[in-house]
Amino acid sequence: MRVRITRLPQPGELDEFDLRRFRVGDVYDVTSQLGMILIVGGYAEPAPAFRSAEAADFGHPKRYRDRED
């Protein structure tokens, strides 16, 4: 399961998990159990399976025409 961390738990909350590597705003692959705990607790939100990339500006875009048979 992929989640985006929205905030970090306070010390003493969720001590059964090592969350030291997590940073707010980053996306992580986690187990379903941890993902659901983070989402229900308000610490994360579901993240898309694949992150969409922003288009790069490489000058003039290619133009495509429909094939004429």
mmCIF file as gemmi writes it, N, C-alpha and C atoms, coordinates in Angstrom:
data_model
loop_
_atom_site.group_PDB
_atom_site.id
_atom_site.type_symbol
_atom_site.label_atom_id
_atom_site.label_alt_id
_atom_site.label_comp_id
_atom_site.label_asym_id
_atom_site.label_entity_id
_atom_site.label_seq_id
_atom_site.pdbx_PDB_ins_code
_atom_site.Cartn_x
_atom_site.Cartn_y
_atom_site.Cartn_z
_atom_site.occupancy
_atom_site.B_iso_or_equiv
_atom_site.pdbx_formal_charge
_atom_site.auth_seq_id
_atom_site.auth_asym_id
_atom_site.pdbx_PDB_model_num
ATOM 1 N N . MET Axp A 1 ? 0.859 -1.171 0 1 0 ? 1 A 1
ATOM 2 C CA . MET Axp A 1 ? 0 0 0 1 0 ? 1 A 1
ATOM 3 C C . MET Axp A 1 ? 0.905 1.233 0 1 0 ? 1 A 1
ATOM 4 N N . ARG Axp A 2 ? 0.528 2.211 -0.803 1 0 ? 2 A 1
ATOM 5 C CA . ARG Axp A 2 ? 1.298 3.456 -0.863 1 0 ? 2 A 1
ATOM 6 C C . ARG Axp A 2 ? 0.543 4.552 -0.121 1 0 ? 2 A 1
ATOM 7 N N . VAL Axp A 3 ? 1.267 5.263 0.737 1 0 ? 3 A 1
ATOM 8 C CA . VAL Axp A 3 ? 0.662 6.363 1.493 1 0 ? 3 A 1
ATOM 9 C C . VAL Axp A 3 ? 1.559 7.58 1.442 1 0 ? 3 A 1
ATOM 10 N N . ARG Axp A 4 ? 0.929 8.745 1.529 1 0 ? 4 A 1
ATOM 11 C CA . ARG Axp A 4 ? 1.658 10.012 1.654 1 0 ? 4 A 1
ATOM 12 C C . ARG Axp A 4 ? 1.493 10.458 3.095 1 0 ? 4 A 1
ATOM 13 N N . ILE Axp A 5 ? 2.599 10.704 3.772 1 0 ? 5 A 1
ATOM 14 C CA . ILE Axp A 5 ? 2.567 11.119 5.178 1 0 ? 5 A 1
ATOM 15 C C . ILE Axp A 5 ? 2.114 12.575 5.255 1 0 ? 5 A 1
ATOM 16 N N . THR Axp A 6 ? 1.074 12.83 6.059 1 0 ? 6 A 1
ATOM 17 C CA . THR Axp A 6 ? 0.536 14.182 6.202 1 0 ? 6 A 1
ATOM 18 C C . THR Axp A 6 ? 0.965 14.846 7.506 1 0 ? 6 A 1
ATOM 19 N N . ARG Axp A 7 ? 1.238 14.037 8.514 1 0 ? 7 A 1
ATOM 20 C CA . ARG Axp A 7 ? 1.774 14.533 9.78 1 0 ? 7 A 1
ATOM 21 C C . ARG Axp A 7 ? 2.368 13.343 10.522 1 0 ? 7 A 1
ATOM 22 N N . LEU Axp A 8 ? 3.24 13.621 11.467 1 0 ? 8 A 1
ATOM 23 C CA . LEU Axp A 8 ? 3.9 12.552 12.211 1 0 ? 8 A 1
ATOM 24 C C . LEU Axp A 8 ? 3.242 12.365 13.574 1 0 ? 8 A 1
ATOM 25 N N . PRO Axp A 9 ? 3.177 11.111 14.05 1 0 ? 9 A 1
ATOM 26 C CA . PRO Axp A 9 ? 2.624 10.87 15.381 1 0 ? 9 A 1
ATOM 27 C C . PRO Axp A 9 ? 3.51 11.477 16.47 1 0 ? 9 A 1
ATOM 28 N N . GLN Axp A 10 ? 2.902 11.803 17.573 1 0 ? 10 A 1
ATOM 29 C CA . GLN Axp A 10 ? 3.641 12.314 18.73 1 0 ? 10 A 1
ATOM 30 C C . GLN Axp A 10 ? 4.389 11.158 19.393 1 0 ? 10 A 1
ATOM 31 N N . PRO Axp A 11 ? 5.482 11.456 20.076 1 0 ? 11 A 1
ATOM 32 C CA . PRO Axp A 11 ? 6.182 10.393 20.808 1 0 ? 11 A 1
ATOM 33 C C . PRO Axp A 11 ? 5.211 9.678 21.748 1 0 ? 11 A 1
ATOM 34 N N . GLY Axp A 12 ? 5.273 8.351 21.731 1 0 ? 12 A 1
ATOM 35 C CA . GLY Axp A 12 ? 4.374 7.555 22.552 1 0 ? 12 A 1
ATOM 36 C C . GLY Axp A 12 ? 3.189 7.008 21.78 1 0 ? 12 A 1
ATOM 37 N N . GLU Axp A 13 ? 2.863 7.63 20.648 1 0 ? 13 A 1
ATOM 38 C CA . GLU Axp A 13 ? 1.799 7.12 19.791 1 0 ? 13 A 1
ATOM 39 C C . GLU Axp A 13 ? 2.439 6.169 18.777 1 0 ? 13 A 1
ATOM 40 N N . LEU Axp A 14 ? 1.866 5.036 18.579 1 0 ? 14 A 1
ATOM 41 C CA . LEU Axp A 14 ? 2.334 4.062 17.589 1 0 ? 14 A 1
ATOM 42 C C . LEU Axp A 14 ? 3.771 3.607 17.842 1 0 ? 14 A 1
ATOM 43 N N . ASP Axp A 15 ? 4.127 3.431 19.097 1 0 ? 15 A 1
ATOM 44 C CA . ASP Axp A 15 ? 5.487 2.993 19.436 1 0 ? 15 A 1
ATOM 45 C C . ASP Axp A 15 ? 5.819 1.607 18.896 1 0 ? 15 A 1
ATOM 46 N N . GLU Axp A 16 ? 4.792 0.826 18.543 1 0 ? 16 A 1
ATOM 47 C CA . GLU Axp A 16 ? 5.058 -0.514 18.034 1 0 ? 16 A 1
ATOM 48 C C . GLU Axp A 16 ? 5.636 -0.503 16.615 1 0 ? 16 A 1
ATOM 49 N N . PHE Axp A 17 ? 5.647 0.674 15.975 1 0 ? 17 A 1
ATOM 50 C CA . PHE Axp A 17 ? 6.213 0.811 14.633 1 0 ? 17 A 1
ATOM 51 C C . PHE Axp A 17 ? 7.371 1.794 14.662 1 0 ? 17 A 1
ATOM 52 N N . ASP Axp A 18 ? 8.406 1.519 13.874 1 0 ? 18 A 1
ATOM 53 C CA . ASP Axp A 18 ? 9.544 2.434 13.755 1 0 ? 18 A 1
ATOM 54 C C . ASP Axp A 18 ? 9.247 3.406 12.618 1 0 ? 18 A 1
ATOM 55 N N . LEU Axp A 19 ? 8.844 4.605 12.981 1 0 ? 19 A 1
ATOM 56 C CA . LEU Axp A 19 ? 8.451 5.609 11.988 1 0 ? 19 A 1
ATOM 57 C C . LEU Axp A 19 ? 9.495 6.711 11.835 1 0 ? 19 A 1
ATOM 58 N N . ARG Axp A 20 ? 10.692 6.499 12.347 1 0 ? 20 A 1
ATOM 59 C CA . ARG Axp A 20 ? 11.729 7.542 12.313 1 0 ? 20 A 1
ATOM 60 C C . ARG Axp A 20 ? 12.132 7.958 10.902 1 0 ? 20 A 1
ATOM 61 N N . ARG Axp A 21 ? 12.025 7.048 9.949 1 0 ? 21 A 1
ATOM 62 C CA . ARG Axp A 21 ? 12.465 7.376 8.588 1 0 ? 21 A 1
ATOM 63 C C . ARG Axp A 21 ? 11.432 8.186 7.807 1 0 ? 21 A 1
ATOM 64 N N . PHE Axp A 22 ? 10.196 8.252 8.297 1 0 ? 22 A 1
ATOM 65 C CA . PHE Axp A 22 ? 9.134 8.921 7.564 1 0 ? 22 A 1
ATOM 66 C C . PHE Axp A 22 ? 9.266 10.441 7.653 1 0 ? 22 A 1
ATOM 67 N N . ARG Axp A 23 ? 8.976 11.107 6.532 1 0 ? 23 A 1
ATOM 68 C CA . ARG Axp A 23 ? 9.001 12.568 6.45 1 0 ? 23 A 1
ATOM 69 C C . ARG Axp A 23 ? 7.666 13.042 5.887 1 0 ? 23 A 1
ATOM 70 N N . VAL Axp A 24 ? 7.139 14.117 6.437 1 0 ? 24 A 1
ATOM 71 C CA . VAL Axp A 24 ? 5.865 14.675 5.984 1 0 ? 24 A 1
ATOM 72 C C . VAL Axp A 24 ? 5.976 15.053 4.505 1 0 ? 24 A 1
ATOM 73 N N . GLY Axp A 25 ? 4.976 14.636 3.739 1 0 ? 25 A 1
ATOM 74 C CA . GLY Axp A 25 ? 4.921 14.944 2.31 1 0 ? 25 A 1
ATOM 75 C C . GLY Axp A 25 ? 5.483 13.856 1.419 1 0 ? 25 A 1
ATOM 76 N N . ASP Axp A 26 ? 6.267 12.936 1.968 1 0 ? 26 A 1
ATOM 77 C CA . ASP Axp A 26 ? 6.853 11.863 1.171 1 0 ? 26 A 1
ATOM 78 C C . ASP Axp A 26 ? 5.892 10.692 1.053 1 0 ? 26 A 1
ATOM 79 N N . VAL Axp A 27 ? 6.08 9.901 0 1 0 ? 27 A 1
ATOM 80 C CA . VAL Axp A 27 ? 5.245 8.732 -0.267 1 0 ? 27 A 1
ATOM 81 C C . VAL Axp A 27 ? 6.052 7.478 0.041 1 0 ? 27 A 1
ATOM 82 N N . TYR Axp A 28 ? 5.411 6.517 0.717 1 0 ? 28 A 1
ATOM 83 C CA . TYR Axp A 28 ? 6.081 5.286 1.123 1 0 ? 28 A 1
ATOM 84 C C . TYR Axp A 28 ? 5.22 4.076 0.786 1 0 ? 28 A 1
ATOM 85 N N . ASP Axp A 29 ? 5.879 2.981 0.467 1 0 ? 29 A 1
ATOM 86 C CA . ASP Axp A 29 ? 5.22 1.683 0.364 1 0 ? 29 A 1
ATOM 87 C C . ASP Axp A 29 ? 5.272 1.057 1.751 1 0 ? 29 A 1
ATOM 88 N N . VAL Axp A 30 ? 4.119 0.758 2.306 1 0 ? 30 A 1
ATOM 89 C CA . VAL Axp A 30 ? 4.04 0.173 3.645 1 0 ? 30 A 1
ATOM 90 C C . VAL Axp A 30 ? 3.105 -1.033 3.596 1 0 ? 30 A 1
ATOM 91 N N . THR Axp A 31 ? 3.112 -1.824 4.658 1 0 ? 31 A 1
ATOM 92 C CA . THR Axp A 31 ? 2.171 -2.94 4.728 1 0 ? 31 A 1
ATOM 93 C C . THR Axp A 31 ? 0.75 -2.395 4.806 1 0 ? 31 A 1
ATOM 94 N N . SER Axp A 32 ? -0.201 -3.222 4.433 1 0 ? 32 A 1
ATOM 95 C CA . SER Axp A 32 ? -1.609 -2.805 4.502 1 0 ? 32 A 1
ATOM 96 C C . SER Axp A 32 ? -1.999 -2.441 5.925 1 0 ? 32 A 1
ATOM 97 N N . GLN Axp A 33 ? -1.513 -3.208 6.891 1 0 ? 33 A 1
ATOM 98 C CA . GLN Axp A 33 ? -1.838 -2.944 8.295 1 0 ? 33 A 1
ATOM 99 C C . GLN Axp A 33 ? -1.341 -1.56 8.714 1 0 ? 33 A 1
ATOM 100 N N . LEU Axp A 34 ? -0.074 -1.267 8.457 1 0 ? 34 A 1
ATOM 101 C CA . LEU Axp A 34 ? 0.477 0.033 8.842 1 0 ? 34 A 1
ATOM 102 C C . LEU Axp A 34 ? -0.195 1.154 8.054 1 0 ? 34 A 1
ATOM 103 N N . GLY Axp A 35 ? -0.428 0.925 6.779 1 0 ? 35 A 1
ATOM 104 C CA . GLY Axp A 35 ? -1.083 1.946 5.96 1 0 ? 35 A 1
ATOM 105 C C . GLY Axp A 35 ? -2.447 2.319 6.498 1 0 ? 35 A 1
ATOM 106 N N . MET Axp A 36 ? -3.245 1.328 6.86 1 0 ? 36 A 1
ATOM 107 C CA . MET Axp A 36 ? -4.577 1.61 7.391 1 0 ? 36 A 1
ATOM 108 C C . MET Axp A 36 ? -4.506 2.315 8.742 1 0 ? 36 A 1
ATOM 109 N N . ILE Axp A 37 ? -3.575 1.921 9.587 1 0 ? 37 A 1
ATOM 110 C CA . ILE Axp A 37 ? -3.413 2.584 10.887 1 0 ? 37 A 1
ATOM 111 C C . ILE Axp A 37 ? -3.048 4.054 10.68 1 0 ? 37 A 1
ATOM 112 N N . LEU Axp A 38 ? -2.124 4.328 9.761 1 0 ? 38 A 1
ATOM 113 C CA . LEU Axp A 38 ? -1.709 5.709 9.498 1 0 ? 38 A 1
ATOM 114 C C . LEU Axp A 38 ? -2.847 6.531 8.908 1 0 ? 38 A 1
ATOM 115 N N . ILE Axp A 39 ? -3.614 5.939 7.992 1 0 ? 39 A 1
ATOM 116 C CA . ILE Axp A 39 ? -4.721 6.662 7.36 1 0 ? 39 A 1
ATOM 117 C C . ILE Axp A 39 ? -5.837 6.93 8.37 1 0 ? 39 A 1
ATOM 118 N N . VAL Axp A 40 ? -6.257 5.912 9.091 1 0 ? 40 A 1
ATOM 119 C CA . VAL Axp A 40 ? -7.34 6.08 10.075 1 0 ? 40 A 1
ATOM 120 C C . VAL Axp A 40 ? -6.926 7.047 11.179 1 0 ? 40 A 1
ATOM 121 N N . GLY Axp A 41 ? -5.652 7.015 11.562 1 0 ? 41 A 1
ATOM 122 C CA . GLY Axp A 41 ? -5.16 7.911 12.597 1 0 ? 41 A 1
ATOM 123 C C . GLY Axp A 41 ? -4.947 9.341 12.13 1 0 ? 41 A 1
ATOM 124 N N . GLY Axp A 42 ? -5.092 9.585 10.822 1 0 ? 42 A 1
ATOM 125 C CA . GLY Axp A 42 ? -4.922 10.941 10.289 1 0 ? 42 A 1
ATOM 126 C C . GLY Axp A 42 ? -3.476 11.316 10.035 1 0 ? 42 A 1
ATOM 127 N N . TYR Axp A 43 ? -2.603 10.327 9.989 1 0 ? 43 A 1
ATOM 128 C CA . TYR Axp A 43 ? -1.177 10.591 9.759 1 0 ? 43 A 1
ATOM 129 C C . TYR Axp A 43 ? -0.786 10.465 8.296 1 0 ? 43 A 1
ATOM 130 N N . ALA Axp A 44 ? -1.669 9.893 7.479 1 0 ? 44 A 1
ATOM 131 C CA . ALA Axp A 44 ? -1.347 9.672 6.071 1 0 ? 44 A 1
ATOM 132 C C . ALA Axp A 44 ? -2.62 9.664 5.243 1 0 ? 44 A 1
ATOM 133 N N . GLU Axp A 45 ? -2.426 9.735 3.937 1 0 ? 45 A 1
ATOM 134 C CA . GLU Axp A 45 ? -3.52 9.611 2.987 1 0 ? 45 A 1
ATOM 135 C C . GLU Axp A 45 ? -3.097 8.62 1.913 1 0 ? 45 A 1
ATOM 136 N N . PRO Axp A 46 ? -4.053 7.963 1.268 1 0 ? 46 A 1
ATOM 137 C CA . PRO Axp A 46 ? -3.681 7.04 0.204 1 0 ? 46 A 1
ATOM 138 C C . PRO Axp A 46 ? -2.946 7.786 -0.913 1 0 ? 46 A 1
ATOM 139 N N . ALA Axp A 47 ? -1.963 7.149 -1.485 1 0 ? 47 A 1
ATOM 140 C CA . ALA Axp A 47 ? -1.208 7.74 -2.59 1 0 ? 47 A 1
ATOM 141 C C . ALA Axp A 47 ? -1.442 6.892 -3.834 1 0 ? 47 A 1
ATOM 142 N N . PRO Axp A 48 ? -1.43 7.515 -5.002 1 0 ? 48 A 1
ATOM 143 C CA . PRO Axp A 48 ? -1.628 6.743 -6.228 1 0 ? 48 A 1
ATOM 144 C C . PRO Axp A 48 ? -0.532 5.704 -6.408 1 0 ? 48 A 1
ATOM 145 N N . ALA Axp A 49 ? -0.866 4.628 -7.107 1 0 ? 49 A 1
ATOM 146 C CA . ALA Axp A 49 ? 0.092 3.548 -7.327 1 0 ? 49 A 1
ATOM 147 C C . ALA Axp A 49 ? 1.326 4.05 -8.071 1 0 ? 49 A 1
ATOM 148 N N . PHE Axp A 50 ? 1.118 4.947 -9.018 1 0 ? 50 A 1
ATOM 149 C CA . PHE Axp A 50 ? 2.238 5.515 -9.753 1 0 ? 50 A 1
ATOM 150 C C . PHE Axp A 50 ? 2.108 7.021 -9.724 1 0 ? 50 A 1
ATOM 151 N N . ARG Axp A 51 ? 3.183 7.659 -9.428 1 0 ? 51 A 1
ATOM 152 C CA . ARG Axp A 51 ? 3.187 9.115 -9.369 1 0 ? 51 A 1
ATOM 153 C C . ARG Axp A 51 ? 3.273 9.659 -10.79 1 0 ? 51 A 1
ATOM 154 N N . SER Axp A 52 ? 2.383 10.572 -11.128 1 0 ? 52 A 1
ATOM 155 C CA . SER Axp A 52 ? 2.428 11.142 -12.466 1 0 ? 52 A 1
ATOM 156 C C . SER Axp A 52 ? 3.548 12.174 -12.525 1 0 ? 52 A 1
ATOM 157 N N . ALA Axp A 53 ? 4.234 12.16 -13.617 1 0 ? 53 A 1
ATOM 158 C CA . ALA Axp A 53 ? 5.358 13.076 -13.807 1 0 ? 53 A 1
ATOM 159 C C . ALA Axp A 53 ? 4.869 14.352 -14.474 1 0 ? 53 A 1
ATOM 160 N N . GLU Axp A 54 ? 5.484 15.454 -14.124 1 0 ? 54 A 1
ATOM 161 C CA . GLU Axp A 54 ? 5.154 16.696 -14.791 1 0 ? 54 A 1
ATOM 162 C C . GLU Axp A 54 ? 5.848 16.715 -16.137 1 0 ? 54 A 1
ATOM 163 N N . ALA Axp A 55 ? 5.214 17.337 -17.091 1 0 ? 55 A 1
ATOM 164 C CA . ALA Axp A 55 ? 5.793 17.41 -18.427 1 0 ? 55 A 1
ATOM 165 C C . ALA Axp A 55 ? 6.983 18.354 -18.422 1 0 ? 55 A 1
ATOM 166 N N . ALA Axp A 56 ? 8.017 17.944 -19.105 1 0 ? 56 A 1
ATOM 167 C CA . ALA Axp A 56 ? 9.197 18.794 -19.241 1 0 ? 56 A 1
ATOM 168 C C . ALA Axp A 56 ? 9.067 19.605 -20.52 1 0 ? 56 A 1
ATOM 169 N N . ASP Axp A 57 ? 9.588 20.784 -20.516 1 0 ? 57 A 1
ATOM 170 C CA . ASP Axp A 57 ? 9.542 21.639 -21.699 1 0 ? 57 A 1
ATOM 171 C C . ASP Axp A 57 ? 10.82 21.422 -22.497 1 0 ? 57 A 1
ATOM 172 N N . PHE Axp A 58 ? 10.682 20.745 -23.615 1 0 ? 58 A 1
ATOM 173 C CA . PHE Axp A 58 ? 11.835 20.483 -24.472 1 0 ? 58 A 1
ATOM 174 C C . PHE Axp A 58 ? 11.746 21.271 -25.771 1 0 ? 58 A 1
ATOM 175 N N . GLY Axp A 59 ? 11.184 22.439 -25.722 1 0 ? 59 A 1
ATOM 176 C CA . GLY Axp A 59 ? 11.082 23.242 -26.94 1 0 ? 59 A 1
ATOM 177 C C . GLY Axp A 59 ? 9.743 23.044 -27.61 1 0 ? 59 A 1
ATOM 178 N N . HIS Axp A 60 ? 9.783 22.721 -28.893 1 0 ? 60 A 1
ATOM 179 C CA . HIS Axp A 60 ? 8.551 22.576 -29.663 1 0 ? 60 A 1
ATOM 180 C C . HIS Axp A 60 ? 7.981 21.171 -29.508 1 0 ? 60 A 1
ATOM 181 N N . PRO Axp A 61 ? 6.717 21.087 -29.143 1 0 ? 61 A 1
ATOM 182 C CA . PRO Axp A 61 ? 6.111 19.753 -29.006 1 0 ? 61 A 1
ATOM 183 C C . PRO Axp A 61 ? 5.907 19.114 -30.376 1 0 ? 61 A 1
ATOM 184 N N . LYS Axp A 62 ? 5.965 17.806 -30.418 1 0 ? 62 A 1
ATOM 185 C CA . LYS Axp A 62 ? 5.689 17.096 -31.666 1 0 ? 62 A 1
ATOM 186 C C . LYS Axp A 62 ? 4.196 17.155 -31.926 1 0 ? 62 A 1
ATOM 187 N N . ARG Axp A 63 ? 3.874 17.265 -33.19 1 0 ? 63 A 1
ATOM 188 C CA . ARG Axp A 63 ? 2.472 17.261 -33.566 1 0 ? 63 A 1
ATOM 189 C C . ARG Axp A 63 ? 2.19 15.975 -34.32 1 0 ? 63 A 1
ATOM 190 N N . TYR Axp A 64 ? 1.102 15.362 -33.975 1 0 ? 64 A 1
ATOM 191 C CA . TYR Axp A 64 ? 0.715 14.117 -34.618 1 0 ? 64 A 1
ATOM 192 C C . TYR Axp A 64 ? -0.575 14.331 -35.374 1 0 ? 64 A 1
ATOM 193 N N . ARG Axp A 65 ? -0.633 13.735 -36.565 1 0 ? 65 A 1
ATOM 194 C CA . ARG Axp A 65 ? -1.852 13.799 -37.361 1 0 ? 65 A 1
ATOM 195 C C . ARG Axp A 65 ? -2.45 12.411 -37.446 1 0 ? 65 A 1
ATOM 196 N N . ASP Axp A 66 ? -3.74 12.382 -37.601 1 0 ? 66 A 1
ATOM 197 C CA . ASP Axp A 66 ? -4.406 11.098 -37.836 1 0 ? 66 A 1
ATOM 198 C C . ASP Axp A 66 ? -3.917 10.549 -39.159 1 0 ? 66 A 1
ATOM 199 N N . ARG Axp A 67 ? -3.726 9.233 -39.204 1 0 ? 67 A 1
ATOM 200 C CA . ARG Axp A 67 ? -3.294 8.607 -40.458 1 0 ? 67 A 1
ATOM 201 C C . ARG Axp A 67 ? -4.423 8.661 -41.481 1 0 ? 67 A 1
ATOM 202 N N . GLU Axp A 68 ? -4.049 8.993 -42.672 1 0 ? 68 A 1
ATOM 203 C CA . GLU Axp A 68 ? -5.021 8.971 -43.771 1 0 ? 68 A 1
ATOM 204 C C . GLU Axp A 68 ? -4.676 7.786 -44.637 1 0 ? 68 A 1
ATOM 205 N N . ASP Axp A 69 ? -5.602 6.828 -44.731 1 0 ? 69 A 1
ATOM 206 C CA . ASP Axp A 69 ? -5.354 5.621 -45.532 1 0 ? 69 A 1
ATOM 207 C C . ASP Axp A 69 ? -5.883 5.758 -46.922 1 0 ? 69 A 1
